[in-house]
Amino acid sequence: MEKLIIEGGTKLSGEVSITGFKNAALPILAGTVLAGDKCIINNLPKIEDIECLKEIMRCIGAKIATDRDGKTKVDTSSIKECKAPHELSSRIRASYYLLGAGLGRFKNVEISLPGGCNIGSRPIDLHIKGFEALGAKVEINHGIISCKADKLVGADIYMDTVSVGATINIMFAASMAEGTTIIRNAAREPHIVDIANLLNSMGGKVVGAGTDTVKITGVESLHGAEHTVIPDQIEAGTYMVAAAGTGGDVTLKNVIPTHLEAITAKLREMDVEVLEYEDSIRVIGTDSLKSINIKTLPYPGFPTDLQQPMTTLLTRAAGTSIVNENMFEGRFKFVDELNRMGADIMVEGRTAVVQGAKSLSGAEVRATDLRAGAALIIAGLMAEGTTVVNEPYHIYRGYENIEDKLIALGARITKVESAEENLKTS
């Protein structure tokens, strides 16, 4: 019965600090399994997916604790085998990073097929192709995927399509294989570099991360290390869009501006003022936005995770905007919710046509997935009147304290956790 009640019409103003990158933190946490030792992770975000992965890792023997300074201490020396419990590992997609980590360390791993947001087809065939190229035997039975190998041997692996998850999983497994592995057409996202930095700090040998060719020289063993997760470019982009959508003035602290170049370029194209500093960005909104076209692409292209917030912003832009979603066909499921609020968006396949300059009005909507939930919060902030976002639990999978951060910027948001409390606030 949880819901968020948002009163629109307030321009966001102030400063917000960005936390660790969800898409880097999850594989980094799973990657500590390779060390079989004590590791320290800094800047780990406090989000539901991280808590779920911690629980999975505790079930297989890891000891995990976070101190008052925000340092997360992970000891994976007590893990004797990597067989994750079905109920937990099927809950989040990131559980599949234990495949590469468990295969690398134990040459034997078993988990459920991954879950996560329903945003379209997300097969793991490239992961399997990579594991098999390294010498593993992969079987899928009754929703359980198992990977076994007498030994792993480095290979030259060409990725048919760019895949962040498969690139990371192959890096994990290859880090403890015999010989050298080369991943061609590898993903280039900033968190691929972050994963390489983790592996190298643990004694691994990875070069080329951030390019389309990554070379991993296997080692016999890895050891513990301390690592700091990079800032979350998707969280940062979400607040940038929220500032622009409300015509506000928001400074984002703890960011890497070069990771945000795609969203910065599009906001500037819409006539939003974006000022870049060494580790911060200031976004100053305007009352008149220009229509633009967007195509989601692998990094350094426009990120699919920011498509839904940006589509929401385009409802304010004068003229017609075209959004092409090239990554996940299910990303437009939330459009029905936006249209319920007065948007004029027509979807045909992987393309959305947005007729802008529309005034959104508050309505009762449902968060269909993580990024859609963030987009609907932005819509509520932009809208006239009251918006009720139902099922916001999706949002907490990827955003730390999102209501508190927005309230600190001037937003009027109330979280209602039960039907009884809802009656009291009515």
Disulfide bonds with the S-S distance in Angstrom:
none
